[in-house]
Amino acid sequence: MAKGTHDFTADPRNSNILINVNGVMTPRAEAVVSVFDSGFMLGDGVWEGLRVHKGKIAFLDAHLDRLFEGSKAIAMDIGITRDALVARLNDTIAANAMFDQEGVHIRLMVTRGIRSTPYQDPRVVISPATIVIIPEYKEALPSTVENGIRLFTVHVRRGDPAVQDQKLNSHSKLNCITACIQATQAGADEALMLDPQGFVATCNSTHFFIVRKGEVWTSSGDYCLGGITRANVIRICRENDIPVFEKNFSLTDVYGADEAFVTGTFAGVVPATEVDGRILTEGRGPMVERLQGLYKGLIEHDVAA
C-alpha cells in the first residue's frame, strides 16, 4: 500500500482536542468556519505547518516570517501582531496540555475572512481575517522515515511566478493536488514535479534532493516554495562540509543518483528509494542517515535556544 510522507498512526487523543478559532478554544466537533469564508470559498489565504518539540515550536521565527511575508504579498491583513499570534499558538498548546508531550503537529491557517457574497474581489470581505490553529498528536510513521517513499514524475508542472507564484504558501493547492492524484493512481507515494523547462522542481508536498558522488543537489528553487526544512538541510550541509548545490538538473541525473530524499516540516528528512521505477537505494543510504541525525540535532539546538 502506498504511503506518503504525511501518513501517520491515528491517535485517539485527537478526538478531544481544542481548536483555536479566532481566539476561541473550541472542541474539535464544533470547530467550524462560515461557508462564506475566503479560504473555503476561494482558497484565499496562507498557512503554516509547525512542529512542537519539548514544548516549543521548532523554527518558529522562520515560519512566521514566511506567513507574514505571504500575507503582505497578497495584501491580506492578518489583523493581529506577530507577538499576539505567538501567544495564541502557545495558548492553544497550553489548553490542550501539550507542552510536555511529544509528537505534536500544528496547522496554522489564516484566510482573508468572510465575504458578503461568493465573489473573488477582496473588497467584498466584511470581517477580519479568519485565524484557525489545529494542534494534533501526529508523527510520521517510523517505517516511512526508515524505509522511504516511491516517487512518480507527473505531467503536472510547477507554474512560473506570472501564473501563480510558488513562493506563496497559499490555500490554493489544486496544482499539487492534481499532481498527487496522478502519482497515487500510478501506484507511487508522492509526485515528483518538473518546472516549465523540464528540470526537476519539487514534490507535491515536500522538497526533493539527490545525492551524487558525495554531493547533495536540490533544485534552483525558482519554482518551489521557500521550504523551511529545505533551507535547514542546505544549512547543515554547509556547516558540516557536505557539498550542496542549488541548481538545475534533469531526470537523467535523478535516475543515476546514488541516493535521493525529500524534506518537510512534518516528517523531516525522508529517503526516496525509487523514482519512476528506478530503484536508487534499499531503505535509507548513508548520506540520508547522516542528514537525518544532523537535522534532529538542529531541532534540539533551535528549541534549546
C-alpha positions in Angstrom: 0.0 0.0 0.0 1.3 3.4 -0.9 2.5 5.6 2.0 3.2 9.3 1.7 5.4 11.4 4.0 2.3 12.7 5.8 0.8 9.3 6.7 0.6 8.7 10.5 -1.0 6.4 13.0 -4.3 7.7 14.3 -4.2 8.9 17.9 -7.5 8.7 19.9 -6.5 11.8 21.9 -7.1 13.9 18.8 -10.9 13.4 19.1 -10.8 15.6 22.2 -8.5 18.4 21.1 -9.5 22.0 21.4 -9.1 24.0 18.2 -8.4 27.8 18.3 -10.9 29.5 16.0 -10.3 33.3 16.0 -9.0 33.2 19.6 -11.8 30.9 21.0 -10.9 27.4 22.1 -13.5 25.1 20.5 -14.0 21.4 20.8 -13.0 19.6 17.6 -16.6 18.5 16.7 -17.8 22.1 17.0 -14.9 23.9 15.2 -16.3 25.4 12.0 -15.9 28.4 9.7 -18.5 30.1 7.5 -19.4 28.8 4.0 -18.7 32.5 3.1 -15.1 32.2 4.4 -12.5 33.2 1.9 -10.5 30.1 2.4 -13.4 27.7 1.9 -14.8 29.7 -1.0 -11.7 30.6 -3.0 -8.5 29.2 -1.3 -7.7 32.8 -0.4 -5.2 32.7 2.5 -1.9 31.4 3.7 -0.9 28.7 6.2 2.0 27.0 8.0 2.7 23.6 9.4 4.5 23.7 12.7 6.3 21.0 14.8 6.3 21.2 18.6 9.4 19.6 20.3 10.0 19.6 24.0 7.2 22.2 24.5 8.5 24.7 21.9 7.7 25.3 18.3 10.7 24.5 16.1 12.0 27.2 13.8 9.1 29.4 14.7 10.7 32.7 13.5 11.2 31.3 10.0 7.7 30.0 9.8 6.2 33.3 10.9 8.5 35.2 8.6 7.0 33.2 5.7 3.4 33.6 6.9 3.6 37.4 7.3 5.5 37.9 4.1 2.9 35.8 2.3 0.0 37.7 3.8 1.7 41.0 2.8 2.3 39.7 -0.8 -1.5 39.0 -1.2 -2.4 42.3 0.5 -4.1 40.5 3.4 -4.2 42.0 6.9 -3.8 39.2 9.5 -5.3 41.5 12.0 -3.1 40.8 15.0 0.5 41.3 15.7 3.2 38.7 15.4 3.5 38.6 19.2 -0.2 38.1 19.6 -0.2 35.3 17.1 2.6 33.6 19.1 0.5 34.0 22.2 -2.4 32.3 20.5 -0.2 29.4 19.5 1.1 29.0 23.0 -2.4 29.3 24.5 -3.6 26.6 22.2 -0.8 24.3 23.2 -1.4 25.0 26.9 -5.2 24.5 26.6 -4.5 21.0 25.2 -1.9 20.2 27.9 0.7 19.6 25.1 3.7 21.4 26.4 5.2 18.2 27.9 4.1 15.9 25.0 6.0 14.7 22.0 4.7 14.2 18.5 2.6 17.4 18.3 2.0 19.0 14.9 0.1 22.3 14.4 -1.6 23.6 11.3 -1.9 27.4 11.4 -4.3 28.8 8.8 -5.1 32.4 8.0 -7.7 33.4 5.4 -8.9 36.8 4.3 -12.1 36.5 6.2 -15.8 36.3 5.5 -17.2 37.6 2.2 -20.6 39.1 1.8 -21.2 37.1 -1.4 -19.5 34.4 -3.4 -17.1 36.6 -5.4 -13.3 36.8 -5.7 -12.8 40.6 -5.3 -11.4 41.2 -1.8 -13.4 44.3 -1.5 -16.5 42.2 -0.6 -14.8 40.9 2.6 -16.8 42.0 5.6 -14.8 40.6 8.6 -11.3 40.5 9.9 -9.1 37.6 8.9 -10.0 34.1 10.0 -7.3 32.5 12.1 -7.5 28.8 12.9 -5.0 26.8 14.9 -5.3 23.0 14.9 -2.9 21.1 17.2 -2.8 17.3 16.8 -0.9 14.3 18.1 0.7 13.3 14.8 4.0 11.9 13.9 5.4 10.4 10.7 5.4 6.6 10.5 8.8 5.3 11.6 8.7 2.9 8.6 8.4 5.9 6.3 11.4 7.7 7.8 13.5 4.5 7.7 12.3 2.7 4.5 11.4 5.7 2.4 8.9 6.5 -0.3 8.5 6.0 -4.0 8.1 8.9 -6.4 6.5 9.1 -9.8 7.1 12.0 -12.2 3.8 13.6 -13.2 2.8 15.7 -16.2 1.5 18.5 -13.9 4.2 21.2 -13.9 5.1 23.8 -11.4 4.0 27.2 -12.8 6.0 30.3 -13.3 5.6 33.3 -10.9 3.5 35.2 -13.5 0.8 32.4 -13.3 0.8 31.7 -9.6 3.9 32.3 -7.6 5.1 29.1 -6.0 6.7 31.1 -3.2 3.2 31.7 -1.7 2.2 29.0 0.8 -1.4 29.6 -0.1 -4.5 27.6 0.5 -4.8 27.3 -3.3 -3.2 23.8 -3.7 -5.0 22.4 -6.7 -1.8 22.2 -8.7 -0.2 20.0 -6.1 -3.4 18.0 -5.5 -3.7 17.1 -9.2 -0.1 16.0 -9.1 -0.7 13.9 -6.1 -3.7 12.2 -7.7 -1.7 11.2 -10.8 1.2 9.8 -8.7 -1.1 7.8 -6.4 -3.1 6.4 -9.3 0.3 5.3 -10.8 0.9 3.4 -7.6 3.5 5.7 -6.1 3.6 7.5 -2.8 4.1 11.1 -3.9 4.6 13.1 -7.1 7.9 14.5 -8.5 7.2 17.7 -10.4 9.1 19.4 -13.1 9.5 23.1 -13.9 8.3 24.7 -17.2 11.7 23.9 -18.8 11.6 20.2 -17.8 14.1 20.4 -15.0 13.3 18.8 -11.6 11.5 21.3 -9.3 10.0 19.7 -6.2 7.4 17.2 -5.0 3.7 17.8 -4.4 4.1 18.3 -0.7 7.8 18.1 0.0 11.1 19.3 -1.4 13.4 17.0 -3.4 17.1 16.3 -3.2 19.5 13.9 -4.8 23.0 12.7 -3.8 25.7 12.2 -6.4 29.3 11.3 -5.6 29.1 12.8 -2.2 27.4 15.9 -3.3 23.8 17.0 -2.4 21.8 18.6 -5.1 18.4 20.3 -5.0 16.6 22.4 -7.5 17.3 26.1 -8.2 14.4 27.0 -6.0 12.8 29.1 -8.7 9.7 27.0 -9.0 9.1 25.8 -5.4 8.0 27.1 -2.0 10.7 28.6 0.2 10.8 25.5 2.3 11.9 25.9 6.0 13.2 22.3 6.2 14.8 22.6 2.8 16.7 25.7 3.9 17.8 23.9 7.1 19.1 20.9 5.3 21.1 23.2 3.0 22.4 24.9 6.1 23.5 21.7 7.9 25.3 20.6 4.8 27.3 23.8 4.6 28.0 23.7 8.3 29.3 20.1 8.1 31.4 20.4 4.9 29.0 18.5 2.8 29.0 19.9 -0.8 25.5 21.2 -1.6 24.2 22.8 -4.7 21.0 24.6 -5.7 21.0 24.0 -9.5 19.0 22.8 -12.5 19.2 19.1 -13.1 17.2 16.6 -15.1 15.5 13.3 -14.6 18.6 11.6 -16.1 20.6 13.0 -13.1 17.9 11.6 -10.8 17.9 8.1 -12.3 21.7 7.9 -12.0 21.8 9.3 -8.4 23.3 7.4 -5.5 20.5 8.5 -3.1 17.5 10.7 -3.1 15.4 12.2 -0.3 12.6 14.6 0.4 12.2 17.2 3.2 9.3 18.7 5.1 8.3 20.0 8.5 6.1 17.0 9.2 8.5 14.1 8.6 11.8 15.9 8.4 14.3 14.1 6.1 12.8 11.0 4.3 14.6 8.8 1.8 13.1 8.5 -1.7 14.2 5.0 -2.6 12.5 4.7 -6.0 11.8 7.2 -8.8 9.7 6.2 -11.9 10.6 2.5 -11.3 14.3 3.1 -10.9 15.5 1.8 -7.5 18.1 4.1 -6.0 18.5 2.5 -2.6 17.1 -0.2 -0.4 15.9 2.0 2.5 18.0 5.0 3.5 21.5 5.4 2.3 24.5 6.7 4.3 24.0 10.4 3.4 20.3 10.4 4.2 21.0 8.7 7.5 23.7 11.3 8.4 21.4 14.2 7.4 18.6 12.8 9.5 20.9 12.8 12.5 22.2 16.3 11.8 18.6 17.6 11.3 17.5 16.2 14.6 20.4 17.9 16.2 19.5 21.2 14.6 15.9 20.9 16.0 17.3 20.3 19.5 19.6 23.4 19.2 16.7 25.6 18.0 14.3 24.8 20.8 17.1 25.0 23.4 17.9 28.5 22.2 
